[in-house]
Amino acid sequence: MKIIIVLLFLGVVGSLVSAVVYLMQDRNNGSRMAWALTWRIGLSVLLFAVLLVGHWLGWIQSTGLQTMPGA
């Protein structure tokens, strides 16, 4: 499960980086940049859904905030 989450996160970051590269290369036509940003949105939604389903199925445990002893 951790591998899937990390791969999706890297995909989000990679599509964002490619959108920046396309922004710098294609000054007059931003269609490749728009597709890269569309992929980023799709991967972000998929990552959020995987996190929700993983928590719902018990694959991911929420720990909450840890308090310091004596605080």
C-alpha positions in Angstrom: 0.0 0.0 0.0 2.8 2.4 0.8 4.4 1.7 -2.6 1.2 2.6 -4.4 0.9 5.9 -2.4 4.5 6.8 -3.0 4.2 6.1 -6.7 1.0 8.2 -7.1 2.7 11.0 -5.2 5.7 10.9 -7.4 3.4 10.8 -10.4 1.7 14.0 -9.2 5.1 15.7 -8.7 6.4 14.5 -12.0 3.4 15.8 -14.0 3.8 19.1 -12.2 7.4 19.3 -13.2 6.6 18.4 -16.8 4.0 21.1 -16.9 6.6 23.6 -15.8 8.9 22.3 -18.6 6.2 22.6 -21.1 5.4 26.1 -19.9 9.0 27.2 -20.6 9.3 25.4 -23.9 5.9 26.1 -25.5 5.5 29.9 -25.3 2.6 30.2 -27.7 0.8 26.9 -27.4 -0.1 25.6 -23.9 -1.9 22.4 -24.8 0.9 20.1 -23.6 1.0 22.0 -20.3 -2.8 21.7 -20.0 -2.6 18.0 -20.5 0.2 17.6 -17.9 -1.9 19.6 -15.4 -5.0 17.5 -16.2 -2.9 14.4 -15.4 -1.8 16.0 -12.2 -5.4 16.6 -11.1 -6.4 13.1 -12.0 -3.5 11.5 -10.1 -4.3 13.7 -7.1 -7.9 12.6 -7.0 -6.8 9.0 -7.4 -4.3 9.4 -4.6 -7.0 10.9 -2.3 -9.4 8.0 -3.2 -6.7 5.4 -2.5 -6.0 7.0 0.9 -9.7 7.1 1.8 -10.3 3.5 0.7 -7.1 2.3 2.5 -8.2 4.0 5.7 -11.8 2.6 5.3 -10.5 -0.9 4.8 -8.1 -0.7 7.7 -4.9 -0.8 5.7 -3.9 2.6 6.9 -4.2 3.4 10.6 -4.8 6.9 11.8 -2.7 7.7 14.9 -3.8 11.2 15.7 -1.6 13.8 17.3 0.9 12.5 19.8 1.3 14.6 23.0 4.5 15.1 24.8 4.6 13.6 28.3 4.3 16.3 31.0 2.9 18.9 28.6 
